[in-house]
Amino acid sequence: MRRLIVTAPARSDLIDIRRYTRARYGVRAADAYDALLKQALRDLRDDPRRPGSSERPEIGRNIRSYHAALSRTRAGSAVRAPRHFLLYFLPDEDAVVVSRVLHDSRDLARHVPDEHLGQAANDEA
């Protein structure tokens, strides 16, 4: 099975998303959003080039994105309008590295750590 590596910045994003959702919408909504994001992570682990995932050359070489909304059906999610992208790269065929989990209104390129851009570019070479 392919390894899923969630970086420290991505883990921090997930904690912040949970904290915000809980404060704004309550525990049930936070639990539902967590379940959706976990399904999106599993979906990427199972097929990182799945339909709906996109190469993002404008961000960096070997950087891809996947919108959490694309996992709603598999998650059985009640979340009506998911708003987060998972940014990731493939260091090899046996791993997926999730670099960030960002709100879709953000400038995605601005928030990918430089060291991840370097790793992604080196891994593709």
Order of alpha helices (4+ residues) and beta strands (2+ residues): beta-alpha-alpha-beta-beta-alpha-beta-beta-alpha
